[in-house]
């Protein structure tokens, strides 16, 4: 073979490692009460780092789902076909309890264990959407006890059972959401889908939904206008008699990313539905569902950040330029360390919120109050940081990172979605202000949490004082919403890192994000930090 075909200075594939071997993640699992699940989390992490699972993720994204509206004879079927790799991903996620399993698990920390697995199982983001919606559907469904008694055991089942069949006859169910419409996305009260009551206690829905993710799900929670106002309904794909509910899949969205997951426009043509919660209280019914999917947006972003960071650091440890490995080049070390700090801050706050969720669903009112504001500000900020973080990580690989085979473009395409889903930046920021105004105890609990680290770092103390001053000024709050919410998110992350992270990570975060000794881009950390200790947090060993 010609010498021009010799391959040198290339990086070994990032396969054969445990994706759960993240020191920040594992420490948080113990701290938040799910240490009993460490073996389960590691088992899933080893599968996530395997060549087989990574190939599933690649194929599911490269061969996206296809809509079939009719069969060969002209009958309406409204089916979406997926490649086998997608079903392998879904099977793994369900068998490992990433869906609604915690709702059937009485052990303290069950929601924390599930969150850690969601973070570690980062081989494909698209199938995480139906997994997340299934998780979030259960508390809303419990507003209709009879429906919950029928469907909750199947939603929490550890069996993935795809295909359009009567829900009650399946071994396990997946749930979806059908909320937004073309005339108003975030403003769901502008919905025009109509719900008409029937004499048998069911309802009939007629209208057009603009985004219905995972349309092959078995059940959907949908919003529609009933005579008493906007209400929430359970809509099955297949009716008890085996016939298809008239939910017409009009087209699949051609999206920037999230390619493995189908998102459809749906027309309800008198579709059968059952009321969930009180008529006219639809938004109130789905509030907890929205909160749980926002938690997963934060977890998903932290997962993408960790994958991007590990990929960049792995590349830099094996790639040489100008006589040294990239990881030994001072400026590259600054960039990589900054990526690690951002990733660790995201993971730490996401897992703290998972712990708050676990305790809130078990009746801890203080944790519920803290989560109300903590989740709103963290969903805004962590998800907002994701795309910039992915872009910088991609650049660490140079031109190699821009090539699909590196996996970096997939990460880059996925992360903007998580900032948009369940309320884009403005919606999330305004929701945080709403929480402060309507539930002042949430702000009290938030600062009680943040001030657990009071006195440990003057930069954190100064940042807390600054955001309190911002909040005390009631002028033009909406105009300043992003500024205020960003500051709240940063002091929460800073407090958690000061309490729980190695001093090198906490020092770097406080110096840059809180002390503002930082530039406008990642990789502008000040001198004097312990970059060696920071970078070691992202080292992985291959089998």
C-alpha positions in Angstrom: 0.0 0.0 0.0 1.2 3.5 -0.8 2.7 5.4 2.1 0.1 8.1 1.5 -2.5 5.7 2.9 -0.8 5.2 6.3 -3.0 6.4 9.1 -1.2 8.3 11.8 -2.1 10.8 14.5 -5.7 9.7 14.5 -7.8 9.3 17.6 -9.1 5.8 18.7 -12.9 5.4 18.7 -14.6 6.4 21.9 -16.1 3.0 22.5 -15.8 0.4 25.2 -16.2 2.7 28.2 -18.8 3.4 30.9 -20.8 6.5 30.1 -21.9 6.7 33.8 -18.4 7.0 35.0 -18.8 10.7 35.6 -17.5 11.6 39.1 -20.0 14.5 39.4 -22.9 12.2 38.4 -21.9 9.4 40.7 -21.4 11.7 43.7 -24.8 13.3 43.1 -26.5 9.8 43.0 -25.1 9.1 46.4 -25.9 12.5 47.8 -29.5 12.5 46.5 -30.3 9.2 48.0 -30.0 6.6 45.2 -26.7 4.9 46.0 -28.6 1.6 45.9 -28.9 2.0 42.1 -25.2 2.5 41.3 -24.8 -1.0 39.9 -27.8 -0.6 37.7 -26.6 2.8 36.5 -23.1 1.5 35.7 -24.6 -1.5 33.8 -26.5 0.9 31.6 -23.4 3.1 31.2 -21.4 0.2 30.0 -24.0 -0.6 27.4 -24.2 3.1 26.4 -20.4 3.1 25.8 -20.5 -0.1 23.7 -20.1 -0.2 20.0 -23.4 -1.9 19.5 -25.5 0.8 21.3 -23.6 3.6 19.6 -24.5 2.0 16.3 -28.1 1.9 17.3 -28.0 5.6 17.9 -26.2 6.3 14.6 -28.6 4.3 12.5 -31.8 5.6 14.2 -30.7 9.2 13.4 -29.4 8.5 9.9 -32.5 6.5 8.8 -35.4 8.7 10.2 -39.0 7.5 10.6 -41.3 7.4 7.6 -45.0 8.1 7.6 -47.4 5.8 5.9 -50.9 7.3 5.7 -52.5 4.5 3.7 -51.9 0.8 3.0 -51.6 -0.6 -0.5 -55.4 -1.0 -0.8 -56.2 2.6 0.1 -57.2 2.1 3.7 -56.1 4.8 6.2 -53.5 3.4 8.5 -51.6 6.4 9.8 -48.5 4.5 10.8 -44.9 5.6 11.3 -42.2 3.1 10.4 -38.9 3.1 12.3 -35.7 1.2 11.7 -35.0 -1.7 14.1 -32.3 0.3 15.8 -34.9 2.7 17.2 -36.8 -0.2 18.8 -33.6 -1.5 20.3 -33.1 1.9 21.9 -36.6 2.1 23.2 -36.5 -1.5 24.5 -33.3 -0.7 26.4 -34.7 2.5 27.9 -37.9 0.9 29.1 -36.2 -2.2 30.5 -33.9 0.0 32.5 -36.7 2.1 33.9 -36.0 5.4 32.1 -39.7 5.8 31.4 -42.4 5.8 34.1 -40.8 3.1 36.3 -40.2 5.4 39.3 -43.9 5.9 39.8 -44.2 2.2 40.7 -41.1 2.2 42.9 -41.5 3.1 46.6 -37.8 3.3 47.3 -36.5 6.8 48.2 -34.3 8.0 45.4 -36.2 6.1 42.6 -36.6 9.4 40.6 -32.9 10.2 41.2 -31.8 6.7 39.9 -34.0 7.2 36.8 -32.5 10.7 36.2 -29.0 9.3 36.4 -29.8 6.6 33.9 -31.4 9.3 31.6 -28.1 11.2 31.8 -25.9 8.2 31.2 -27.9 6.8 28.3 -26.7 9.4 25.8 -26.5 7.3 22.6 -29.5 9.0 21.0 -31.5 11.9 22.1 -34.5 11.4 19.8 -36.0 8.3 21.5 -35.7 10.1 24.8 -38.7 12.2 23.9 -41.4 9.5 24.2 -39.5 8.1 27.2 -39.7 11.5 28.9 -43.4 12.0 28.0 -44.3 8.6 29.4 -42.5 9.5 32.6 -44.3 12.9 32.8 -47.8 11.6 31.9 -48.4 9.6 35.1 -49.1 12.4 37.6 -51.4 14.1 35.2 -53.2 10.8 34.6 -53.7 10.4 38.3 -56.2 13.3 38.1 -58.5 10.7 36.6 -58.3 7.8 39.1 -60.3 5.4 37.0 -58.1 6.0 33.9 -54.9 5.8 36.1 -56.0 2.4 37.5 -56.3 1.0 34.0 -53.3 2.5 32.3 -50.7 3.3 35.0 -49.5 -0.3 35.5 -48.9 -0.5 31.7 -47.1 2.8 31.5 -44.8 1.7 34.3 -44.3 -1.8 32.9 -40.7 -2.8 32.0 -41.8 -4.2 28.7 -41.6 -2.2 25.4 -44.5 -3.4 23.2 -44.7 -1.3 20.0 -47.5 -1.5 17.4 -51.0 -0.2 17.1 -53.2 -2.5 19.2 -55.8 -2.0 22.0 -53.9 -0.5 24.9 -55.4 -2.8 27.5 -54.2 -5.8 25.6 -50.5 -4.8 25.4 -47.7 -5.6 27.8 -46.5 -2.0 28.1 -47.6 1.5 26.9 -45.9 4.7 25.8 -47.5 8.1 26.2 -47.3 11.3 24.2 -48.5 14.9 24.4 -50.6 16.8 21.9 -50.8 20.4 23.1 -49.7 23.1 20.7 -51.5 24.3 17.6 -50.5 26.3 14.6 -52.1 29.6 15.8 -50.3 29.5 19.2 -47.5 27.4 20.5 -46.7 28.4 24.0 -50.0 30.2 24.3 -52.0 27.0 24.7 -55.1 28.9 25.9 -55.5 30.0 22.3 -56.2 26.4 21.3 -59.2 25.9 19.0 -59.5 22.1 19.1 -63.1 21.5 20.3 -64.2 18.8 22.7 -67.9 17.7 22.7 -69.3 15.6 25.5 -71.0 12.3 24.6 -73.8 10.5 26.5 -71.6 7.6 27.5 -69.2 9.9 29.4 -66.6 10.1 26.6 -65.8 13.1 24.5 -65.1 13.8 20.8 -62.2 16.0 19.7 -62.0 17.9 16.5 -59.1 20.1 15.6 -55.5 20.3 14.3 -52.4 19.9 16.4 -49.2 21.5 15.2 -46.7 19.4 17.1 -47.4 15.9 18.3 -44.2 14.2 19.2 -43.9 10.4 18.9 -47.2 9.8 17.1 -46.9 6.1 17.4 -47.5 6.3 21.2 -50.4 4.4 22.6 -51.9 7.2 24.6 -51.8 11.0 24.4 -52.7 13.8 26.7 -54.3 16.5 24.7 -55.7 20.0 25.4 -59.0 21.0 23.9 -61.8 23.6 24.4 -64.7 22.0 26.3 -67.9 23.9 27.1 -66.4 24.7 30.5 -63.1 25.9 29.1 -59.7 24.5 28.1 -59.5 20.9 29.4 -57.1 18.0 29.4 -58.1 14.7 27.7 -56.7 11.2 27.3 -56.7 10.1 23.7 -55.8 6.5 22.7 -54.5 5.7 19.2 -56.6 2.5 19.2 -60.1 2.2 20.6 -61.3 -0.7 22.8 -63.0 -2.3 19.8 -59.7 -2.5 17.9 -60.5 0.3 15.5 -58.2 3.2 14.9 -59.2 6.4 16.7 -59.7 9.1 14.0 -56.3 10.8 14.6 -55.0 11.6 11.1 -51.3 12.0 10.7 -51.0 14.8 8.2 -47.2 15.0 7.9 -44.0 14.5 9.8 -41.9 17.6 10.6 -38.5 18.0 8.9 -36.5 19.1 11.9 -33.0 20.4 12.5 -32.2 17.5 14.8 -34.0 14.9 16.8 -34.2 13.0 13.6 -34.9 9.5 15.1 -38.0 10.8 16.8 -41.1 11.5 14.6 -43.0 14.7 15.2 -46.3 14.9 13.5 -49.1 17.3 12.6 -52.3 15.6 13.6 -56.0 16.2 12.8 -58.6 15.0 15.3 -61.7 14.1 13.3 -64.1 13.4 16.1 -61.5 11.4 18.0 -62.7 9.6 21.1 -61.2 11.0 24.3 -61.8 10.9 28.1 -61.6 13.9 30.5 -58.5 14.1 32.8 -59.0 16.4 35.7 -61.6 19.1 36.0 -63.3 20.5 33.0 -61.9 24.0 32.3 -58.7 23.3 34.4 -56.6 21.8 31.6 -53.5 23.9 32.2 -53.6 23.1 36.0 -53.9 19.4 35.2 -50.8 19.3 33.0 -48.6 21.6 35.2 -46.7 18.7 36.8 -46.3 17.0 33.4 -44.7 20.2 32.1 -42.4 20.4 35.2 -41.2 16.8 34.7 -40.5 17.3 31.0 -38.6 20.5 31.9 -36.5 18.5 34.3 -35.7 16.1 31.5 -34.8 19.0 29.2 -32.2 20.0 31.9 -31.0 16.4 32.3 -30.9 15.9 28.5 -28.8 19.1 28.1 -26.4 18.0 30.9 -26.1 14.6 29.2 -25.3 16.2 25.8 -22.7 18.5 27.5 -21.0 15.6 29.2 -20.8 13.6 25.9 -19.5 16.6 24.1 -16.9 17.3 26.8 -15.7 13.7 27.0 -15.5 13.5 23.2 -13.4 16.7 23.1 -11.1 15.7 25.9 -10.6 12.2 24.5 -9.7 13.7 21.1 -7.2 16.1 22.7 -5.5 13.4 24.7 -4.7 11.4 21.6 -4.3 14.0 18.9 -0.9 15.8 18.5 -0.1 19.2 16.9 3.1 21.3 17.0 5.0 18.6 18.8 2.6 18.0 21.7 -0.7 16.4 22.4 -3.5 18.9 22.2 -4.4 18.4 25.8 -0.9 19.7 26.7 -1.3 22.9 24.8 -2.1 25.8 27.2 -4.9 27.4 25.2 -6.6 24.1 24.4 -6.4 23.2 28.1 -8.2 26.4 28.9 -11.0 25.6 26.5 -11.3 22.0 27.6 -11.3 22.9 31.3 -14.0 25.5 30.7 -16.1 22.8 29.0 -15.7 20.5 32.0 -16.7 23.2 34.4 -19.9 24.1 32.4 -20.7 20.4 32.1 -20.2 19.7 35.8 -22.3 22.7 36.8 -25.2 21.4 34.6 -25.0 17.8 35.9 -24.8 18.9 39.5 -27.9 21.2 39.4 -29.9 18.7 37.2 -29.3 16.0 39.8 -30.1 18.3 42.7 -33.5 19.0 41.0 -34.0 15.3 40.4 -33.5 14.8 44.2 -36.0 17.6 44.9 -38.5 16.0 42.6 -38.1 12.7 44.3 -38.7 14.2 47.7 -41.5 16.5 46.4 -43.5 13.6 45.1 -43.1 11.9 48.5 -44.7 14.9 50.2 -41.8 17.2 51.1 -43.3 20.7 50.7 -40.1 22.5 51.2 -38.4 20.6 48.4 -41.5 21.2 46.2 -41.2 24.9 46.8 -37.5 24.9 46.1 -38.0 22.9 42.9 -40.7 25.3 41.6 -38.2 28.1 41.1 -35.0 26.1 40.9 -36.3 24.1 38.0 -37.6 27.2 36.1 -34.3 29.0 36.3 -32.1 26.0 35.6 -34.2 24.9 32.6 -33.7 28.4 31.2 -30.0 28.7 31.8 -28.7 25.1 31.4 -30.6 24.6 28.2 -29.5 28.0 26.9 -25.8 27.1 27.5 -26.1 23.8 25.6 -25.7 24.9 22.0 -22.8 27.2 22.7 -21.1 24.4 24.7 -21.6 21.9 21.9 -20.2 24.3 19.3 -17.0 24.9 21.3 -16.6 21.2 21.9 -17.0 20.5 18.2 -14.3 23.1 17.4 -11.8 21.2 19.6 -11.9 18.5 17.0 -11.3 21.0 14.2 -12.6 19.8 10.8 -12.9 16.3 12.1 -15.6 17.5 14.5 -17.6 19.0 11.6 -17.8 15.5 10.0 -20.9 13.4 10.8 -18.8 10.4 11.7 -17.4 12.2 14.7 -20.8 12.3 16.3 -20.4 16.0 17.2 -22.9 17.3 14.6 -25.6 15.1 16.2 -24.9 16.6 19.6 -24.9 20.1 18.2 -28.2 19.6 16.4 -30.0 18.2 19.4 -29.2 20.8 22.0 -31.2 23.8 20.7 -34.4 21.7 20.9 -34.1 21.4 24.7 -34.0 25.1 25.1 -37.2 25.4 22.9 -39.1 22.4 24.2 -41.6 23.0 27.1 -41.1 26.8 26.8 -38.3 28.6 25.0 -36.0 31.0 26.8 -38.5 33.8 27.2 -41.3 31.5 28.4 -39.0 29.9 31.0 -37.7 33.2 32.2 -41.1 34.6 32.6 -42.3 31.5 34.4 -39.6 32.0 36.9 -40.8 35.5 37.6 -44.4 34.1 37.8 -43.2 31.6 40.5 -41.6 34.4 42.5 -44.7 36.5 42.3 -47.3 33.9 43.0 -45.4 31.6 45.3 -43.1 33.7 47.4 -42.2 30.6 49.4 -40.4 29.3 46.3 -38.0 32.2 46.5 -37.5 31.8 50.2 -36.6 28.1 49.8 -34.4 28.9 46.8 -32.3 31.3 48.8 -32.3 28.9 51.8 -30.7 26.4 49.4 -28.2 28.8 47.9 -27.1 30.2 51.3 -26.1 26.8 52.5 -22.7 27.8 51.0 -22.7 31.3 52.5 -19.3 32.4 53.6 -17.4 29.8 51.7 -16.5 31.9 48.7 -16.7 35.7 48.6 -17.5 35.7 44.9 -20.6 33.6 45.6 -21.6 35.8 48.5 -21.3 38.9 46.2 -23.3 37.3 43.4 -26.1 36.4 45.9 -26.2 40.0 47.1 -26.3 41.3 43.5 -29.2 39.2 42.5 -31.1 40.1 45.6 -30.6 43.7 44.7 -31.9 43.0 41.2 -35.0 41.4 42.6 -35.7 44.3 45.0 -36.0 46.6 42.0 -39.5 46.1 40.7 -39.1 48.3 37.6 -39.4 46.6 34.2 -39.1 43.1 35.6 -40.2 41.5 32.4 -37.6 43.4 30.4 -35.0 42.3 32.8 -36.3 38.7 33.2 -33.4 37.0 31.4 -30.8 38.9 33.3 -32.4 38.1 36.7 -33.0 34.4 35.9 -29.5 33.9 34.6 -28.1 35.3 37.9 -30.4 33.1 39.9 -29.3 30.0 38.0 -25.6 30.9 38.4 -25.8 31.4 42.1 -27.6 28.1 42.4 -24.9 26.3 40.4 -22.2 28.1 42.2 -23.6 27.2 45.6 -23.9 23.5 44.7 -20.4 23.4 43.3 -18.9 25.1 46.3 -20.6 22.6 48.6 -20.0 19.4 46.6 -17.5 19.7 43.8 -13.7 19.5 44.0 -12.2 22.9 44.9 -10.6 23.2 41.5 -14.0 23.1 39.8 -15.7 25.3 42.3 -12.9 27.9 42.1 -13.0 28.0 38.3 -16.7 28.4 38.3 -16.8 31.2 40.9 -13.9 33.0 39.3 -15.4 33.0 35.9 -19.2 32.8 36.1 -19.6 34.7 39.4 -16.5 36.8 39.7 -16.8 37.7 36.0 -13.0 37.1 35.4 -14.0 35.6 32.1 -14.4 36.6 28.5 -17.3 36.3 26.1 -16.5 32.7 25.0 -15.6 29.5 26.6 -11.8 29.0 27.0 -11.2 32.4 28.7 -10.6 31.1 32.3 -8.2 33.3 34.2 -4.6 32.1 35.1 -3.9 30.4 38.4 -6.6 27.7 38.3 -5.8 24.0 38.7 -6.6 22.9 35.2 -5.0 19.4 35.7 -7.5 18.5 38.4 -10.4 19.9 36.3 -9.5 18.0 33.1 -9.1 14.7 35.0 -12.9 14.9 35.6 -13.5 14.1 31.9 -10.9 11.4 31.4 -12.3 8.0 30.4 -10.6 4.7 30.1 -11.4 2.4 27.2 -11.8 -1.3 27.6 
